[in-house]
Amino acid sequence: MLQVNAVDKSFGDFMAVCQANLSVGNGELVAVIGPNGAGKTTLFNLITGQLWPDRGKIIFKGEDISGLLPYQICKRGIARSFQIVNIFPRLTVFGNIQVAVLSQQRRSSTLFAPAQNLAMEETNSILESVGLLDKAANIAGSLSHGDQKILEIAIALGNEPDLLILDEPTAGMSPEETAATLKLIKNLASTQGLTILFCEHDMDVVFSIAQSIMVMHQGRTLIQGKPEEVREHREVQEAYLGGE
Amino acid sequence: MFRGIIDLKSLWPIGAIFIILLILPPILPRFYTYILALIFVTSLLAMSLNLVLGHGMIFQFHHGVFYGVGAYTVALMLSKTSLPMWVGFVAGPIAAAVVGLLIGWFCVRLTRLYFGMLQISLGSLIWAIVFRWYSFTGGDDGIHGIPMPPFISSLNSAYYFILIVLVICMIVLYLILKSPFGSTLEAIRDNPQRCEAVGVNVRRHQLKAIVIATFFAGIAGVLFVVLERSVFPDLLFWVLSLEIFIMCLLGGWFTFAGPILGAAIMVALRTFVGIFTEYWTLILGVILILLIFFLPEGVMGYVLEILKPQAREVAERRGE
């Protein structure tokens, strides 16, 4: 579904992403791992158009999407959440998700219909699936950090994506929240058949749920393969797993 | 169309104010009727700016230009052509929106402060043309004694016309703000980057908002001509734009009715303090300093803040 071929991105002299390769198949749950500064977030920003690659190709559903704007890429079926909470703090929780749903339904520019009566079913079913239904009327900025991270994912779901990209979905969460979030991600993958690409720090998390793992080190792709293959890869062990 | 967004209970104070405003003109001295009508015109102008400013966080620094374009368009059409009157009245807002589209098309490419600066430059260009083109616009003399159709030729009838147009515009603006367009605009205000990521073409949405706002500024310009029967280049000058900006901040730019309050305060200050001293802006300056320190959300924002906990208390008491 998604093919990243030899993508480069530099900021001045610093090569943030260099010869990165990634492949995500239909219905797969793929993880990107790597130490801090390995270029994971930059790679995600390249895929979703927040940044444009210097070289290389990003093919989604057979079409090169590098160089498109974020809203164009979103319309093609990729939605994402952000590592640092990136929500609409003054809107309600309901309103946050509704913005995405309305955009998905191409009704963002509808002028004379009360927004609060539109897209209710879709928005409420997303709220229910992530467990935020009882907080629907709260102002998003007043939620706890854990709930805001969940809302991050929920907003992305509002776009009914074919490919969902989650940038460190459990960053800053307590162990309980992390466990709940993982369950949610697994659920999304299994019950809704979503293709999910995520990056994560916690090794146990990654190896427990991912079907395919891509390891990044200093902007480069070391390997992509099944969890067992990655675990046994010598270079990965040296660079990242500390020769466990 | 109104389902669920208008609470009938909260409507009666507004209805009461409207009825009072309807019966006032025959009782009031002429001067006060005129001041009230001027407040209506200015309120609409401030509300049109606040659509993009408070609800869209678009720094429309030179909103006065569109007010002026609307006013000049209707003034020129009524005084220089023999077209039916209503054509001029319709052309005013449309001309304002077209200029809004042109200036906005360049400005939405920039963000925040740079947006505002480019707009001041482009707007000042239009002011300079109006100010200098004596043969067409009357230059700094402006145009006076613009003929009006008989049904709005007296002050009282002009007052009623302006009031009714204002109410209609308020309803339309309210509907727009509560529509998907409005809620998406507020989402852009909160977080343009995320909005782009959920598939909204942020620039195009902002441009649409600017065109709508400038259209309503054009209506305000037409109403100004109905009231004053004259136009002058000051309508497009940046000082007026700054005043409209201050009205929104003063009244409460995150509230719907705040700009009306701001406009009333500004017009009242200019009129009544202006009688005693030509340095009325000095008083305004002091008020603004106090505002920044004590009421950062504006007067209306403050009032709503006070009312909120009370409303909650009442609801709780009812619950028991």
Interface residues (C-beta under 8 A of the other chain):
Chain A: T48 Q50 L69 P70 Y71 C74 K75 A79 R80 F82 N86 I87 F88 P89 R90 L91 G95 N96 Q98 V99 A100 L102 S103 Q104 R107 S108 S109 T110 L111 F112 A113 P114 A115 Q116 N117 L118 I155 A156 G158 N159
Chain B: M1 F2 R3 G4 I5 L175 I176 K178 S179 P180 F181 G182 S183 T184 E186 A187 R189 D190 N191 Q193 R194 C195 E196 A197 V198 G199 V200 N201 V202 H205 K208
